[in-house]
Amino acid sequence: MQAERVGSLFWFAVGLISIYGSIGLGVGTPREPGSGFFSFLAGCFISLMAILIFLQSFLRRRELLVKLSALWEGLRWHRPLAISLILVAYILALEKIGFLITSFIALFILLKVVENLSWVKAILISVLASGVSYLIFNVCLKATLPRGILYF
């Protein structure tokens, strides 16, 4: 089966799941959107794009279509696996340790181990990204971020 068709069917399913979950949250109206309004729109957009890509795959010439097995040739799994594990650890530690510390550690590990940046760059980018994110979301937007072991 062609990669475009398999991929579009996967994303169509993701879009439908998003739409279904959004309806459960309450979509609301455009003037008074509910908590599921944005995810409903995103699910509709994802589903529409998936349908277009699926239909477009029938219009392409057969020799231009990529086989699904060709996508897996020569694939190196260490980076996606490392990123996935770091993000799972981030999610698990976020409530207990707190946003600032967990974000700093996760970003630092991603930048140092996965991207192989120097110590100075990895620390500087991690501190700046975590700090600016905290200022934007917690101070400016008054969003509640997990405090964890920090109480300020």
C-alpha positions in Angstrom: 0.0 0.0 0.0 1.2 3.5 -0.8 2.6 5.6 2.1 0.4 8.6 1.3 -2.8 6.5 1.7 -1.7 4.8 4.9 -0.6 8.1 6.4 -3.8 9.9 5.4 -5.9 7.1 6.9 -4.0 7.3 10.1 -4.4 11.1 10.3 -8.1 10.8 9.4 -8.5 8.5 12.4 -6.6 11.0 14.6 -8.9 13.8 13.4 -12.0 11.8 14.1 -10.7 10.9 17.6 -10.1 14.6 18.3 -13.6 15.5 17.1 -15.2 12.8 19.2 -13.2 13.9 22.3 -14.1 17.6 21.7 -17.8 16.9 21.6 -17.4 15.2 24.9 -15.8 18.3 26.3 -18.4 20.6 24.9 -17.8 22.6 21.7 -20.1 25.6 22.5 -20.7 28.2 19.8 -18.3 30.6 18.0 -19.4 33.4 20.3 -19.2 31.3 23.5 -16.7 28.6 22.7 -16.6 25.6 25.0 -13.4 23.8 26.2 -13.5 21.5 23.2 -13.9 24.2 20.6 -10.3 24.5 19.5 -9.7 20.7 19.5 -12.9 20.3 17.5 -11.6 22.8 14.8 -8.2 21.1 14.8 -9.8 17.7 14.4 -11.9 19.0 11.5 -8.8 20.5 9.8 -6.8 17.3 10.3 -9.6 15.1 8.9 -10.1 17.4 5.9 -6.4 17.5 5.0 -6.2 13.7 5.4 -9.2 13.2 3.0 -7.5 15.6 0.5 -4.2 13.7 0.6 -6.0 10.4 0.3 -7.9 11.5 -2.8 -4.8 13.2 -4.2 -2.9 9.9 -4.0 -5.2 8.4 -6.6 -4.4 11.2 -9.0 -0.6 10.8 -8.9 1.3 8.7 -11.4 2.1 5.3 -10.1 5.8 5.6 -10.4 5.8 8.7 -8.2 4.1 7.0 -5.3 6.3 5.8 -2.4 5.9 2.4 -1.1 5.3 2.1 2.6 8.3 -0.2 3.1 10.6 2.4 1.5 9.9 4.8 4.4 11.5 2.3 6.9 14.7 1.6 5.0 17.8 3.0 6.7 15.9 4.4 9.6 17.8 5.1 12.8 15.7 4.7 15.9 17.9 6.1 18.6 16.8 9.8 18.3 13.0 9.3 18.2 13.2 6.8 20.9 15.3 9.0 23.1 13.0 12.0 22.5 10.0 9.9 23.3 11.5 8.6 26.6 12.5 12.1 27.7 9.0 13.4 27.0 7.4 10.5 28.9 9.7 11.2 31.9 8.9 14.9 31.6 5.1 14.2 31.8 5.6 11.9 34.8 7.8 14.3 36.7 6.0 17.5 35.9 3.5 17.5 38.8 6.0 16.3 41.5 9.0 18.3 40.6 7.3 21.4 39.0 7.3 23.2 35.7 10.6 25.2 36.0 12.9 22.4 37.1 11.3 19.7 35.0 11.3 21.9 31.9 14.9 22.9 32.4 16.1 19.3 32.9 14.1 17.9 29.9 15.3 20.7 27.6 18.9 20.3 28.8 18.9 16.5 28.2 17.3 17.0 24.7 19.8 19.7 23.8 22.9 18.0 25.3 22.2 14.3 24.5 20.0 14.3 21.4 21.3 17.5 19.7 24.8 17.3 21.1 25.2 21.0 21.9 28.0 22.3 24.1 27.4 22.5 27.8 27.2 26.3 27.8 24.7 26.5 24.9 22.5 23.7 26.3 22.4 25.3 29.8 21.8 28.8 28.4 19.0 27.8 26.0 17.4 25.6 28.7 17.4 28.4 31.3 16.1 31.0 28.8 13.4 28.8 27.4 12.1 27.6 30.8 12.3 31.1 32.3 10.6 32.8 29.4 7.9 30.1 29.2 7.3 30.5 33.0 7.0 34.3 32.7 4.7 34.2 29.7 2.3 31.5 31.1 2.4 32.0 34.9 3.1 35.8 35.2 1.5 37.4 32.1 -1.3 34.9 31.3 -1.9 33.9 34.9 -2.0 30.2 34.0 -1.5 27.7 36.8 1.6 25.7 36.2 2.7 22.9 38.5 4.9 24.2 41.3 6.2 20.9 42.6 9.0 21.4 45.1 9.1 25.2 44.4 6.7 27.4 46.3 6.9 30.9 44.9 
